[in-house]
Amino acid sequence: MSASSGGASLVRILTLLSALWLGDCGPGLYLASLRPAVRAVDRAREAGAEERATYDYYFALAHLDKAREEAAESAFQDAADHARVAREHAESAEAASRAAEPAP
């Protein structure tokens, strides 16, 4: 076996490993979207959004549940999209809730 054929084999192996690694980005994309969404929902709840900004808060919860459902079915792009929507509405719910807080 010559050195050049060994080098070619190594290149093929590295290419295959790279393709396998990059093909597994779906769960990472979902998790990167899920964490901020969960934190945003928690902040909205702490701000009283369950009572002061019910539409956005419960819309965020519904999308968070749907994100988890899609991830369970390995539909990671859809899951990430639902997590993004959940985060956006949770942030709106938190802002609305804080704006509706009674003055001290």
Phi and psi restraints in degrees (value plus and minus 20) as a CYANA .aco file:
   2 SER   PHI    -103.7   -63.7
   2 SER   PSI     143.1   183.1
   3 ALA   PHI     -84.0   -44.0
   3 ALA   PSI     -54.5   -14.5
   4 SER   PHI     -89.6   -49.6
   4 SER   PSI     -55.3   -15.3
   5 SER   PHI     -92.0   -52.0
   5 SER   PSI     -51.4   -11.4
   6 GLY   PHI     -86.7   -46.7
   6 GLY   PSI     -58.8   -18.8
   7 GLY   PHI     -87.0   -47.0
   7 GLY   PSI     -58.2   -18.2
   8 ALA   PHI     -86.3   -46.3
   8 ALA   PSI     -58.6   -18.6
   9 SER   PHI     -84.6   -44.6
   9 SER   PSI     -61.2   -21.2
  10 LEU   PHI     -82.7   -42.7
  10 LEU   PSI     -60.6   -20.6
  11 VAL   PHI     -83.5   -43.5
  11 VAL   PSI     -62.5   -22.5
  12 ARG   PHI     -82.6   -42.6
  12 ARG   PSI     -63.0   -23.0
  13 ILE   PHI     -84.0   -44.0
  13 ILE   PSI     -65.3   -25.3
  14 LEU   PHI     -84.4   -44.4
  14 LEU   PSI     -57.6   -17.6
  15 THR   PHI     -84.1   -44.1
  15 THR   PSI     -63.7   -23.7
  16 LEU   PHI     -83.8   -43.8
  16 LEU   PSI     -64.6   -24.6
  17 LEU   PHI     -83.7   -43.7
  17 LEU   PSI     -59.6   -19.6
  18 SER   PHI     -83.1   -43.1
  18 SER   PSI     -63.2   -23.2
  19 ALA   PHI     -83.4   -43.4
  19 ALA   PSI     -61.3   -21.3
  20 LEU   PHI     -85.9   -45.9
  20 LEU   PSI     -61.5   -21.5
  21 TRP   PHI     -86.7   -46.7
  21 TRP   PSI     -65.5   -25.5
  22 LEU   PHI     -89.3   -49.3
  22 LEU   PSI     -49.0    -9.0
  23 GLY   PHI     -90.7   -50.7
  23 GLY   PSI     -32.3     7.7
  24 ASP   PHI    -122.0   -82.0
  24 ASP   PSI       4.8    44.8
  25 CYS   PHI     -97.0   -57.0
  25 CYS   PSI     -37.7     2.3
  26 GLY   PHI     -72.3   -32.3
  26 GLY   PSI     -73.8   -33.8
  27 PRO   PHI     -81.7   -41.7
  27 PRO   PSI     -55.8   -15.8
  28 GLY   PHI     -85.0   -45.0
  28 GLY   PSI     -61.6   -21.6
  29 LEU   PHI     -81.7   -41.7
  29 LEU   PSI     -64.3   -24.3
  30 TYR   PHI     -82.8   -42.8
  30 TYR   PSI     -68.4   -28.4
  31 LEU   PHI     -84.1   -44.1
  31 LEU   PSI     -56.1   -16.1
  32 ALA   PHI     -86.1   -46.1
  32 ALA   PSI     -46.3    -6.3
  33 SER   PHI    -108.2   -68.2
  33 SER   PSI     -52.0   -12.0
  34 LEU   PHI     -89.6   -49.6
  34 LEU   PSI     -65.9   -25.9
  35 ARG   PHI     -76.7   -36.7
  35 ARG   PSI     -69.0   -29.0
  36 PRO   PHI     -83.9   -43.9
  36 PRO   PSI     -52.9   -12.9
  37 ALA   PHI     -86.5   -46.5
  37 ALA   PSI     -63.8   -23.8
  38 VAL   PHI     -83.3   -43.3
  38 VAL   PSI     -64.1   -24.1
  39 ARG   PHI     -82.7   -42.7
  39 ARG   PSI     -60.0   -20.0
  40 ALA   PHI     -85.7   -45.7
  40 ALA   PSI     -60.7   -20.7
  41 VAL   PHI     -84.6   -44.6
  41 VAL   PSI     -61.7   -21.7
  42 ASP   PHI     -81.7   -41.7
  42 ASP   PSI     -63.4   -23.4
  43 ARG   PHI     -84.3   -44.3
  43 ARG   PSI     -59.7   -19.7
  44 ALA   PHI     -83.0   -43.0
  44 ALA   PSI     -63.2   -23.2
  45 ARG   PHI     -81.5   -41.5
  45 ARG   PSI     -65.1   -25.1
  46 GLU   PHI     -82.6   -42.6
  46 GLU   PSI     -48.5    -8.5
  47 ALA   PHI    -102.2   -62.2
  47 ALA   PSI     -23.2    16.8
  48 GLY   PHI      68.3   108.3
  48 GLY   PSI       2.6    42.6
  49 ALA   PHI     -86.3   -46.3
  49 ALA   PSI     -41.8    -1.8
  50 GLU   PHI     -78.6   -38.6
  50 GLU   PSI     -51.4   -11.4
  51 GLU   PHI    -126.7   -86.7
  51 GLU   PSI     -49.9    -9.9
  52 ARG   PHI    -117.8   -77.8
  52 ARG   PSI     -41.7    -1.7
  53 ALA   PHI    -162.4  -122.4
  53 ALA   PSI      38.8    78.8
  54 THR   PHI     -81.2   -41.2
  54 THR   PSI     -62.0   -22.0
  55 TYR   PHI     -80.2   -40.2
  55 TYR   PSI     -76.3   -36.3
  56 ASP   PHI     -83.7   -43.7
  56 ASP   PSI     -58.8   -18.8
  57 TYR   PHI     -83.5   -43.5
  57 TYR   PSI     -70.4   -30.4
  58 TYR   PHI     -93.5   -53.5
  58 TYR   PSI     -47.3    -7.3
  59 PHE   PHI     -85.3   -45.3
  59 PHE   PSI     -62.1   -22.1
  60 ALA   PHI     -82.2   -42.2
  60 ALA   PSI     -64.3   -24.3
  61 LEU   PHI     -81.1   -41.1
  61 LEU   PSI     -61.6   -21.6
  62 ALA   PHI     -83.3   -43.3
  62 ALA   PSI     -61.6   -21.6
  63 HIS   PHI     -90.8   -50.8
  63 HIS   PSI     -52.9   -12.9
  64 LEU   PHI     -85.0   -45.0
  64 LEU   PSI     -63.3   -23.3
  65 ASP   PHI     -81.7   -41.7
  65 ASP   PSI     -62.7   -22.7
  66 LYS   PHI     -85.3   -45.3
  66 LYS   PSI     -56.8   -16.8
  67 ALA   PHI     -80.7   -40.7
  67 ALA   PSI     -64.6   -24.6
  68 ARG   PHI     -85.6   -45.6
  68 ARG   PSI     -58.1   -18.1
  69 GLU   PHI     -83.8   -43.8
  69 GLU   PSI     -65.7   -25.7
  70 GLU   PHI     -84.0   -44.0
  70 GLU   PSI     -59.2   -19.2
  71 ALA   PHI     -85.2   -45.2
  71 ALA   PSI     -56.7   -16.7
  72 ALA   PHI     -83.6   -43.6
  72 ALA   PSI     -45.2    -5.2
  73 GLU   PHI    -117.4   -77.4
  73 GLU   PSI      -7.1    32.9
  74 SER   PHI      42.5    82.5
  74 SER   PSI       5.3    45.3
  75 ALA   PHI    -116.8   -76.8
  75 ALA   PSI      52.4    92.4
  76 PHE   PHI     -89.6   -49.6
  76 PHE   PSI     -54.0   -14.0
  77 GLN   PHI     -85.5   -45.5
  77 GLN   PSI     -65.1   -25.1
  78 ASP   PHI     -82.5   -42.5
  78 ASP   PSI     -60.6   -20.6
  79 ALA   PHI     -81.5   -41.5
  79 ALA   PSI     -63.8   -23.8
  80 ALA   PHI     -84.3   -44.3
  80 ALA   PSI     -58.3   -18.3
  81 ASP   PHI     -83.4   -43.4
  81 ASP   PSI     -64.3   -24.3
  82 HIS   PHI     -85.4   -45.4
  82 HIS   PSI     -58.1   -18.1
  83 ALA   PHI     -83.9   -43.9
  83 ALA   PSI     -59.1   -19.1
  84 ARG   PHI     -83.0   -43.0
  84 ARG   PSI     -64.8   -24.8
  85 VAL   PHI     -82.7   -42.7
  85 VAL   PSI     -61.3   -21.3
  86 ALA   PHI     -79.6   -39.6
  86 ALA   PSI     -65.3   -25.3
  87 ARG   PHI     -82.5   -42.5
  87 ARG   PSI     -65.2   -25.2
  88 GLU   PHI     -80.1   -40.1
  88 GLU   PSI     -65.1   -25.1
  89 HIS   PHI     -93.5   -53.5
  89 HIS   PSI     -52.4   -12.4
  90 ALA   PHI     -85.9   -45.9
  90 ALA   PSI     -60.6   -20.6
  91 GLU   PHI     -84.2   -44.2
  91 GLU   PSI     -59.0   -19.0
  92 SER   PHI     -84.9   -44.9
  92 SER   PSI     -60.9   -20.9
  93 ALA   PHI     -84.2   -44.2
  93 ALA   PSI     -61.8   -21.8
  94 GLU   PHI     -83.3   -43.3
  94 GLU   PSI     -66.0   -26.0
  95 ALA   PHI     -82.7   -42.7
  95 ALA   PSI     -64.8   -24.8
  96 ALA   PHI     -83.9   -43.9
  96 ALA   PSI     -59.6   -19.6
  97 SER   PHI     -86.7   -46.7
  97 SER   PSI     -63.1   -23.1
  98 ARG   PHI     -87.1   -47.1
  98 ARG   PSI     -53.9   -13.9
  99 ALA   PHI     -89.3   -49.3
  99 ALA   PSI     -47.6    -7.6
 100 ALA   PHI    -109.6   -69.6
 100 ALA   PSI     -22.2    17.8
 101 GLU   PHI     -83.5   -43.5
 101 GLU   PSI     121.0   161.0
 102 PRO   PHI     -85.8   -45.8
 102 PRO   PSI     126.0   166.0
 103 ALA   PHI     -87.1   -47.1
 103 ALA   PSI     123.5   163.5
